Amino acid sequence: MATADPPGKAGLPFLVSWCSIAATMLASNQHNGADNLMVSAIQIENSLKALGNADHATDAQRFFKTGVGEYGEGDQFLGIRVPVLRQQVKQYRGLPLGEALLLLHSPLHEVRLFALLLLVEQFQRGTAQQQADIHALYLANTQYINNWDLVDTSAPYIMGIYLHGRDKQVLYALVASSSLWERRIAMIATFFFIRQNQFGDALAIAKLLLADREDLIHKAVGWMLREIGKRDQAVETTFLQAHYRIMPRTLLRYAIEHFSPEERQRYLQK
């Protein structure tokens, strides 16, 4: 099966080795049992290709900015809607982790998305060891989680859940990454903490990303601030009062979207 050629990125010291990933895949195969070994990544990719729609693929290539110099440059689409992918995931819940990893390495966007949706499903149903294995695989393969939908459908539900109640230094390492997608993973992973009304790490990471140059980071930070405000507007307001004058305009607009028109105008007239 062909694999994607991801953009280069500096290795992070906390990433697990490929030897440990191999051990993870073996353990996963043992957990899932012999029946699941009958289905391979190649078979799943071929079945997904059969569900593709050329018109939808063309639309997706525009929507996800795949042109030269755009954030999704060179990404390839089959034209499969997300609800269809989720239905397919239900059929392969027991797929061995090694096969899921091969799917995650596909050059086809929807195949990578399928792999991530499957990993989220397996994480939610897995034992503590299986969850640790999936988290390790996720962290070792962030170069394939390389568009905003891939990040947003997986980071809170794998990294966020796994790191809840654990050391979160890995998120701060991702914030310092040269990869747009790793920085977005760090921010969006905090969505799970926000849903638990735990805002500290989200606010700290948001502050670190205020000077980021990428529009997709501005949107991610603004979105998470808005989610904090939905739960505790006083917390968001305190953060905004301290920082709104230096916030990129897109970030600020996202953060105050739920405010009244009068409040929004007060912030925007900085």
Summary of the structure (lengths in Angstrom):
residues: 270
radius of gyration: 19.3
end to end distance: 53.0
largest distance: 63.1
contacts: 866
relative contact order: 0.09
helix: 67%
strand: 1%
